């Protein structure tokens, strides 16, 4: 029963998506504008830095508090973090009321790591910030952080069943970023430097997208 309740609590809290809700209040679907993602990064693009940061913090804290709740309700259930955190991420990525197409899970992953060990959270945050700045792509953060945390969790806790459950979250996060990785290859993925040079990035991506459309049209002939 602990497995079931932790999964249900994690999913129920994970589906609460502030970026999507704010977009609906403003009269549009956030998934149809900007980067097309229902998460803090797209909220930053569409609603501004303050709103984007607040949405990201909400997504981090919803995973953190969901895990805290499960630990409080089931103090003797060791895999609570792995089960609740995984299903919170899955709820964020696959919310039922959004036809199972939500965000990409990075912030919820951060909340899961924070609940596991705040020191590890700070270390990984610093490392991933450096990686993002060096590569100039934000999508490298969730793809690398999810795998690193899974491996670290398994080695440190030796929780086999919890680690196997977490594979679901890692697979979902990696799956949601396949499109971004493809865009990096064809030059249409938005750089992190959009935050400092938005106009230049928009022009660059627009040119790249036009070239991509031309290539697609040529290949279909």
Backbone torsions as a table, in degrees:
resi	resn	phi	psi	omega
1	UNK	NA	-33.4	178.7
2	UNK	-60.9	-40.5	178.8
3	UNK	-60.7	-46.1	-177.2
4	UNK	-65.6	-47.2	-177.6
5	UNK	-66.9	-39.6	178.4
6	UNK	-64.4	-39.1	178.2
7	UNK	-66.1	-43.4	-179.4
8	UNK	-66.3	-43.0	178.8
9	UNK	-63.2	-44.8	179.9
10	UNK	-61.0	-46.1	-178.6
11	UNK	-66.9	-44.0	-177.4
12	UNK	-60.4	-38.1	178.9
13	UNK	-79.7	-34.8	-178.2
14	UNK	-64.7	-29.3	-177.0
15	UNK	-74.0	-13.1	178.8
16	UNK	-72.9	109.8	-173.1
17	UNK	-118.4	101.6	-176.6
18	UNK	-63.9	-34.7	179.8
19	UNK	-62.1	-44.8	179.7
20	UNK	-66.2	-42.9	-178.6
21	UNK	-62.9	-44.4	179.1
22	UNK	-62.2	-41.9	177.9
23	UNK	-60.0	-42.9	179.2
24	UNK	-65.2	-37.8	177.2
25	UNK	-62.6	-35.3	179.2
26	UNK	-82.1	-4.0	173.8
27	UNK	97.5	16.7	178.2
28	UNK	-149.4	166.9	178.2
29	UNK	-92.7	117.3	-176.3
30	UNK	-61.0	-22.4	-179.0
31	UNK	-74.8	-8.6	-179.6
32	UNK	-106.1	8.4	179.1
33	UNK	-136.8	164.6	178.2
34	UNK	60.9	-128.9	-179.4
35	UNK	-82.0	-7.7	-179.8
36	UNK	82.0	9.1	-177.8
37	UNK	-104.4	136.9	177.9
38	UNK	-91.9	71.0	-177.7
39	UNK	-152.7	-177.5	-176.1
40	UNK	-62.3	-35.0	-178.2
41	UNK	-65.3	-41.5	178.6
42	UNK	-74.3	-32.0	175.3
43	UNK	-62.1	-36.6	178.0
44	UNK	-63.8	-41.9	-179.5
45	UNK	-66.5	-43.3	-172.4
46	UNK	-89.4	-33.7	-173.4
47	UNK	-111.8	-7.8	-179.7
48	UNK	107.0	165.8	-173.6
49	UNK	-62.8	-43.5	-176.3
50	UNK	-62.6	-50.0	179.9
51	UNK	-63.7	-40.6	179.4
52	UNK	-61.7	-44.0	179.0
53	UNK	-65.4	-42.5	-179.9
54	UNK	-64.2	-38.8	177.3
55	UNK	-64.8	-41.3	178.5
56	UNK	-64.4	-42.9	178.4
57	UNK	-62.6	-40.3	177.9
58	UNK	-59.7	-44.8	-177.9
59	UNK	-67.8	-34.5	175.7
60	UNK	-65.7	-48.3	-174.5
61	UNK	-71.9	-28.5	179.4
62	UNK	-66.0	-38.0	176.7
63	UNK	-69.7	-41.8	179.7
64	UNK	-59.8	-48.5	-177.3
65	UNK	-74.5	-28.6	174.9
66	UNK	-63.5	-43.4	178.0
67	UNK	-66.9	-42.0	178.1
68	UNK	-60.3	-40.3	178.6
69	UNK	-63.8	-45.5	179.9
70	UNK	-64.9	-39.0	177.5
71	UNK	-64.8	-35.3	179.3
72	UNK	-70.7	-42.1	-179.0
73	UNK	-72.9	-34.3	-177.1
74	UNK	-128.7	71.4	-174.1
75	UNK	-61.8	-25.5	-178.9
76	UNK	-93.9	2.8	-177.1
77	UNK	-95.7	99.0	-173.1
78	UNK	-62.6	-42.2	-178.0
79	UNK	-76.0	13.9	-177.3
80	UNK	-54.9	-43.2	-179.2
81	UNK	-62.4	-46.9	-177.2
82	UNK	-65.2	-43.7	-176.6
83	UNK	-72.2	-52.0	-178.6
84	UNK	-64.4	-44.9	-180.0
85	UNK	-62.6	-42.0	179.1
86	UNK	-61.8	-46.2	-177.4
87	UNK	-76.0	-21.4	171.7
88	UNK	-68.1	-43.0	176.2
89	UNK	-62.7	-44.3	179.6
90	UNK	-64.8	-36.4	176.7
91	UNK	-64.7	-38.1	178.4
92	UNK	-68.0	-39.6	-177.6
93	UNK	-80.1	-37.2	-176.1
94	UNK	-123.7	64.1	178.9
95	UNK	-73.7	132.9	-174.5
96	UNK	-62.4	-36.7	-175.4
97	UNK	-80.6	-4.4	176.0
98	UNK	-111.6	23.2	-178.2
99	UNK	57.2	36.8	173.6
100	UNK	61.5	31.7	175.5
101	UNK	-132.9	89.0	-176.5
102	UNK	-110.1	-132.2	-179.0
103	UNK	-84.7	-161.9	-175.1
104	UNK	-114.1	-3.0	168.0
105	UNK	90.6	-1.5	-176.0
106	UNK	-62.8	-49.6	-177.0
107	UNK	-64.1	-40.4	178.0
108	UNK	-64.8	-37.3	174.4
109	UNK	-60.2	-41.3	177.4
110	UNK	-60.8	-41.2	177.7
111	UNK	-64.7	-36.0	177.7
112	UNK	-66.0	-43.9	177.9
113	UNK	-65.6	-39.7	178.8
114	UNK	-61.4	-41.9	178.8
115	UNK	-67.6	-29.5	180.0
116	UNK	-73.8	-49.1	-179.0
117	UNK	-166.2	112.5	-176.9
118	UNK	-62.9	-28.8	178.2
119	UNK	-69.2	-41.8	176.4
120	UNK	-63.2	-39.0	177.9
121	UNK	-57.1	-47.4	-178.9
122	UNK	-66.4	-40.5	179.4
123	UNK	-63.9	-47.7	-179.3
124	UNK	-68.1	-35.8	177.9
125	UNK	-61.2	-46.3	179.7
126	UNK	-62.6	-45.6	-179.2
127	UNK	-64.2	-41.7	-178.8
128	UNK	-72.1	-32.1	175.6
129	UNK	-62.9	-44.5	177.8
130	UNK	-61.6	-44.7	-179.9
131	UNK	-61.6	-42.6	179.6
132	UNK	-64.6	-40.7	179.9
133	UNK	-67.6	-37.9	-179.3
134	UNK	-69.6	-44.6	-178.3
135	UNK	-83.5	-22.2	-177.2
136	UNK	66.2	26.0	176.6
137	UNK	-132.8	130.1	-179.6
138	UNK	-78.0	-25.6	-175.2
139	UNK	-68.2	-16.5	177.6
140	UNK	-72.0	-19.8	-177.8
141	UNK	-68.2	-57.5	-179.7
142	UNK	-64.9	-35.7	-177.4
143	UNK	-66.4	-39.5	179.4
144	UNK	-82.5	-41.6	-176.8
145	UNK	-64.0	-39.1	-178.8
146	UNK	-63.6	-42.2	-180.0
147	UNK	-69.9	-43.4	-179.8
148	UNK	-61.1	-44.6	-178.3
149	UNK	-67.3	-39.0	177.8
150	UNK	-59.4	-47.6	179.9
151	UNK	-63.8	-44.9	-179.4
152	UNK	-63.7	-43.7	179.7
153	UNK	-60.0	-46.1	-179.0
154	UNK	-62.4	-42.2	-179.2
155	UNK	-69.8	-43.3	-175.4
156	UNK	-73.7	-40.4	-174.6
157	UNK	-96.7	-24.8	-174.1
158	UNK	56.7	31.2	178.7
159	UNK	-90.9	92.8	-174.7
160	UNK	-63.6	-48.6	-176.4
161	UNK	-67.9	-40.0	176.7
162	UNK	-62.8	-39.9	179.4
163	UNK	-65.2	-39.2	178.8
164	UNK	-65.2	-37.8	176.5
165	UNK	-64.5	-40.7	-178.6
166	UNK	-65.0	-22.9	176.3
167	UNK	-58.5	-33.5	177.8
168	UNK	-60.9	-43.7	180.0
169	UNK	-66.1	-43.7	-179.8
170	UNK	-63.1	-43.6	178.9
171	UNK	-61.8	-40.4	179.6
172	UNK	-66.0	-42.8	179.7
173	UNK	-64.5	-45.8	179.8
174	UNK	-64.1	-40.3	179.5
175	UNK	-62.4	-37.1	-179.3
176	UNK	-72.7	-13.7	-177.6
177	UNK	-108.3	6.0	176.8
178	UNK	-60.2	-42.1	179.4
179	UNK	-60.2	-41.9	-179.9
180	UNK	-63.7	-40.7	179.6
181	UNK	-64.8	-37.8	176.5
182	UNK	-65.9	-38.2	179.2
183	UNK	-66.7	-33.8	176.8
184	UNK	-61.8	-41.7	-178.7
185	UNK	-65.5	-36.1	-178.8
186	UNK	-97.7	3.9	173.1
187	UNK	81.2	18.1	-178.3
188	UNK	-111.6	7.0	177.0
189	UNK	-79.8	135.5	-179.1
190	UNK	-67.4	129.9	177.1
191	UNK	-75.1	155.3	174.7
192	UNK	-61.8	-29.1	-179.4
193	UNK	-65.7	-2.5	172.0
194	UNK	-54.3	-32.8	-179.0
195	UNK	-62.0	-28.2	-177.6
196	UNK	-104.4	-30.1	-178.0
197	UNK	-132.3	67.5	-175.6
198	UNK	-61.1	-43.2	-176.9
199	UNK	-64.3	-42.9	179.7
200	UNK	-63.8	-41.2	-179.4
201	UNK	-67.0	-41.6	179.2
202	UNK	-61.9	-42.3	178.7
203	UNK	-65.0	-42.4	-178.7
204	UNK	-63.4	-46.3	-179.2
205	UNK	-66.2	-37.2	179.5
206	UNK	-63.3	-42.0	178.4
207	UNK	-65.3	-44.1	178.9
208	UNK	-62.2	-40.2	180.0
209	UNK	-66.1	-37.6	179.2
210	UNK	-63.7	-42.5	178.8
211	UNK	-65.1	-38.9	179.3
212	UNK	-63.7	-42.8	178.3
213	UNK	-61.1	-39.6	179.2
214	UNK	-64.2	-42.9	-179.7
215	UNK	-64.7	-40.4	179.0
216	UNK	-63.0	-43.0	179.8
217	UNK	-63.4	-40.4	180.0
218	UNK	-65.4	-41.6	-178.2
219	UNK	-68.2	-26.2	-178.9
220	UNK	-80.9	-13.4	-178.3
221	UNK	-76.6	NA	NA
